[in-house]
Amino acid sequence: MAGATRLPDGAAEGSRAAAPAAGVSGPSDGVVPGGLPASGSPSGDIVARAETHAVSPLLNCLLREVAEPWGGEDGRDVYRLPATGRLLRVRGGRRPAEPETRDGDGWRPLGHAALVALVAEELRRHTGLANDELPAEMTAGRDTVAALLAARSRTTPPADPYVRSEQALLTGHPHHPAPKFRGIGPAARWLPYAPEAHARFPLVLLGLREDTVVEEGDTGALDALGTAPPGYRLLPAHPWQLDLAGPGLADAFADGRLIRLGTTGADVWPTAAIRTVYAPGADLFVKFSLDVRITNDIRRLWRHDLLKLRRTDAAAGHALAAAPGPAAWLSDRGYRTAGFAFEELAVVVRDGLRGHLRPGATPLLAAALVEGFPGNPLAAAPDPAAWWEAYLAAVVPPALAAYADHGVVLEAHLQNTLVAVDAGGTPVQALFRDAEGVKLLPDVGRAAGWERLVYCLVVNHLTEVAAALAEHHPGLDPWPAARRAFARRDLPETAALLAAPTLPGKTNLLLRWTGADGADARYRPLPNPLAAP
């Protein structure tokens, strides 16, 4: 990969230039509530690009979960919406675009707002339920992209390829109706902390009175971020987290349970997960609570997840340490919080990268390989078939071994998988993360665990990488190699997978419309490209 380097020992080279030096929020940033430029109207280029980024995942959801294939016309795919009977025509592909609907005068183009209205009417009739919240999230998500594009025009991408990959996702989850929703409110509230705007910032340091500390696991790395006075322990906080939780903490600041100690001396970089940041100097990830809906969930560190964190983390770490090849687990070592604000102030400490990477390898976020970023080795692979074989060899065997040998279901989707590449851009290692998403077979059962693994690893992950690879390298059929990768593991489940006509596709649009719990996955069958021809 051109320009790929090992992760530096300190801050990313050139990272200070990559920061939004004057900030990307406040009166000077040209952004107002709603996420649009303050000059009165966004530029035509920003509007068009924001619409494209927002339309594609919404169409993917609608076509996967609701619409019925209805043939083709003028080189475009036509679908019927069964509840309303409307016909929809789109330019197909992995990122569908340019939606049109049929009326008495022929095909009429749909902008994002009209598409949202069409989807809302279809779902009201399809489910019998009303929902005013989700259409507002779809609209706000489009405006979020406009704000991100405006902010990006004033910044320089980080020089470090790993950070650049984490901050690449302008579209985000390709099968979610509002993947970039950041809450209803002014963009100035969240834009300074947005990875897609190449943000970086210091963490707020709090002193937490010792008699109120609750922690489990290895949290010692937090104490190295600053100095707490006698009788207090150090507790870092995300600035947006404090902004959201601030009113409920007034009494704790007033009576001395919490004190402010300034900020960290070095900036952190927000990753694709937004609430998880990377401190390159300390080589440390830190995960925070945010009372904001991002995709399907309110991104709070829930008590029940924290209380089982050490068990799931230990199981995942053990499974990957025993797995074939150099795969690694980025351990969620422990958490620290306040007994009086257990979820609001919770902080999870996660392993950094350097202790796990193969020498000379550069880690990259798998989701960024799909979406694309400067230096993307997927697009530049001189031998895409060999690149894909190497990718499968890095990712598939450890995920299957964790399931089969240790009963651990990794949440091996695109945003929880890092793929390290060598100097030529060839995948050599997979790193998995996020104990919160790990499931153990004793808790969920074998059938449910396998379904979740297939969704995360195959539907969410490999089908997206395969489609991007085939798009960049026409003529490549990625699925024979993928079939071989699964067939090498002799399991009843893999044999059944390679014979099954369908795969489980998560219904994010219907889940959000019906108000289901974010963790309550429901699936509909999708054609299985792994099935033998």
Secondary structure, 3 states (H helix, E strand, C coil): CCCCCCCCCCCCCCHHHHCCCCCCCCHHHCECCCCCECCCCCCHHHHHHHHHHHHHHHHHHHHHHCCEEEEEECCEEEEECCCCCCEEEEECCCCCEEEEEEECCEEEECCHHHHHHHHHHHHHHHHCCCCCHHHHHHHHHHHHHHHHHHHHCCCCCCCCHHHHHHCCCCCCCCCCCCCCCCCCCCHHHCHHHCHHHCCCECCEEEEEEHHHEEEEECCHHHHCCCCCCCCEEEEEECHHHHHHHHHHHHHHHHCCCEEEEEECCCCEEECCCCCEEEECCCCEEEEECCCCEECCEECCCCHHHHHCHHHHHHHHHHHHHHCCCCCEEECEEEEEEECCECCCCCEEEEECCCCCCCCCCEEEEHHHHHHCCCCCHHHHCCCHHHHHHHHHHHHHHHHHHHHHHHCEECCCCHHHEEEEECCCCCEEEEEEECHHHCEEHHHHCHHHHHHHHHHHHHHHHHHHHHHHHHHHCCCCCCHHHHHHHHHCCCCHHHHHHHHCCEEEEECHHHHHHCCCCCCCCCEEEEECCCCCC
